């Protein structure tokens, strides 16, 4: 862990006019120094000193492990969806087009993405409306399946982050992170 960076983050939250920190020896806080801008007030300097006295590194560890959980969840999501710029918009548009067809819409100009799937995701027939209904059913089925998987991922992600945020020691933070299991997804 980069304690100087973590300490600076904590100090900056209490003292916006702190401009840098250095840690001589991690075990000797008398070797820790905070540099302030000329605008730093006595109250800000006192707040920074208080942060040094109480610093444990836990807030940094909590942030780091919460971010790891978010990345892990993203990696799991990527197993099921195409994780590329713009694909979320494409999926959303296809869902809206599929709902339009399922609701009885027949104007092909309103469903260009579904039309692109005819002959690739579903076989083309001689009846364009039948083809669009088949694509719409496929899209909505996949969306429903994805929603169930996404809910499981989200539950694990949120529960893991909650456990990390409530952990009282670095070992407990690491244990909370390691308790998040993705194997069943």
C-alpha atoms as one frame of an Amber mdcrd trajectory, in Angstrom:
protein
   0.000   0.000   0.000   1.207   3.510  -0.767   0.762   5.033   2.682   1.910
   8.499   1.616  -0.768   8.672  -1.064  -3.409   7.273   1.296  -2.381   9.687
   4.045  -2.488  12.612   1.606  -5.998  11.616   0.528  -7.162  11.551   4.145
  -5.405  14.829   4.989  -6.746  16.580   1.872 -10.276  15.715   2.982  -9.643
  17.527   6.283  -7.309  20.227   5.011  -7.774  21.423   1.420  -4.636  23.572
   1.697  -2.311  20.633   2.331  -0.055  20.233  -0.690   2.032  17.194   0.165
   3.078  14.632   2.735   6.141  12.559   3.399   6.593   9.577   5.663  10.114
   9.029   6.919   9.489   5.859   8.903   6.068   4.249   8.904   6.496   3.242
  12.531   7.582   6.711  13.737   4.958   9.390  13.191   7.407  12.076  14.311
   9.052  11.547  10.906   5.811  12.270   9.055   5.548  15.750   7.538   2.724
  17.678   5.917   3.446  20.592   3.604   0.833  23.331   3.439   0.104  26.177
   1.073   0.366  29.680   2.497  -3.443  29.742   2.651  -3.628  26.937   5.243
  -5.320  28.041   8.443  -4.384  26.987  11.963  -7.579  24.935  12.085  -6.586
  23.103   8.873  -3.104  22.435  10.241  -4.649  21.054  13.444  -7.007  18.871
  11.389  -4.045  17.490   9.435  -2.203  16.744  12.687  -5.274  14.910  13.946
  -5.372  12.802  10.788  -1.734  11.820  11.350  -2.459  10.820  14.943  -5.389
   8.604  13.953  -4.204   7.335  10.548  -4.491   3.569  10.157  -4.602   3.217
   6.394  -8.029   1.601   6.677  -9.854   4.190   4.581  -7.385   3.671   1.743
  -7.633  -0.103   2.053 -11.413   0.077   2.071 -11.410   2.201  -1.107  -8.869
  -0.065  -2.786 -10.761  -3.271  -2.033 -14.130  -1.723  -2.912 -12.638  -0.731
  -6.279 -11.337  -4.278  -6.718 -14.843  -5.621  -6.113 -16.210  -3.215  -8.735
 -13.552  -4.368 -11.236 -14.245  -8.024 -10.459 -17.968  -7.464 -11.012 -17.180
  -5.765 -14.318 -15.060  -8.727 -15.388 -17.912 -11.094 -14.539 -20.387  -8.932
 -16.486 -18.040  -9.050 -19.485 -18.508 -12.832 -19.609 -22.138 -12.271 -20.532
 -22.254  -9.032 -22.500 -20.100  -7.318 -25.064 -18.149  -4.768 -23.053 -17.287
  -2.263 -25.756 -17.982   1.446 -26.220 -21.534   2.001 -27.357 -22.758  -1.564
 -26.891 -24.924  -0.625 -23.925 -26.721   1.868 -26.170 -27.058  -0.767 -28.880
 -28.542  -3.265 -26.424 -30.959  -0.654 -25.094 -32.049   0.333 -28.604 -32.561
  -3.297 -29.612 -34.680  -3.839 -26.490 -36.877  -0.839 -27.356 -37.217  -2.026
 -30.953 -38.114  -5.526 -29.735 -40.782  -4.118 -27.430 -42.164  -2.103 -30.357
 -42.520  -5.286 -32.448 -43.949  -7.270 -29.504 -46.518  -4.497 -28.998 -47.716
  -4.950 -32.588 -45.538  -2.405 -34.407 -44.897  -3.144 -38.078 -43.006  -0.079
 -39.397 -39.623  -1.486 -40.452 -38.049   1.977 -40.447 -38.407   1.971 -36.646
 -36.436  -1.250 -36.137 -33.130  -0.968 -38.028 -31.138  -2.928 -35.454 -33.616
  -5.790 -35.458 -33.504  -5.839 -39.250 -29.713  -6.153 -39.048 -30.183  -9.343
 -37.012 -32.453 -11.045 -39.538 -30.441 -13.716 -41.298 -27.642 -13.591 -38.714
 -29.136 -14.109 -35.274 -32.300 -15.729 -36.625 -32.806 -17.335 -40.002 -34.523
 -15.231 -42.634 -37.842 -16.473 -43.947 -40.076 -15.155 -46.703 -42.108 -13.216
 -44.107 -40.303 -10.122 -42.794 -42.751  -9.596 -39.903 -42.238 -13.193 -38.752
 -38.483 -12.610 -38.919 -38.746  -9.416 -36.851 -40.945 -11.150 -34.286 -38.374
 -13.941 -33.983 -35.570 -11.409 -33.449 -37.699  -9.467 -30.954 -38.375 -12.656
 -28.984 -34.666 -13.497 -28.985 -33.673  -9.989 -27.830 -36.242  -9.889 -25.028
 -35.354 -13.411 -23.888 -31.671 -12.490 -23.720 -32.505  -9.263 -21.883 -34.520
 -11.200 -19.311 -31.702 -13.716 -18.846 -29.191 -10.879 -18.483 -31.357  -9.122
 -15.876 -31.305 -12.239 -13.694 -27.529 -12.576 -13.978 -26.958  -8.852 -13.475
 -29.054  -8.935 -10.291 -26.900 -11.741  -8.863 -23.710  -9.866  -9.747 -25.065
  -6.666  -8.220 -26.099  -8.401  -5.002 -22.610  -9.864  -4.575 -20.958  -6.565
  -5.470 -23.000  -4.528  -3.008 -22.746  -7.084  -0.193 -18.981  -7.307  -0.678
 -18.535  -3.541  -0.637 -20.692  -3.300   2.486 -18.575  -5.929   4.250 -15.376
  -4.134   3.218 -16.720  -0.790   4.457 -17.638  -2.303   7.823 -14.350  -4.172
   8.360 -12.349  -2.856  11.311  -8.853  -4.090  10.384  -6.820  -4.567   7.234
  -7.041  -8.347   7.711 -10.821  -8.080   7.995 -10.939  -5.954   4.822  -8.942
  -8.567   2.920 -11.122 -11.347   4.343 -14.283  -9.470   3.304 -12.904  -9.093
  -0.216 -11.911 -12.754  -0.397 -15.379 -13.800   0.793 -16.941 -12.432  -2.394
 -17.248 -15.493  -4.606 -18.034 -15.293  -8.277 -17.632 -18.997  -9.129 -21.382
 -19.605  -9.412 -21.763 -16.979 -12.127
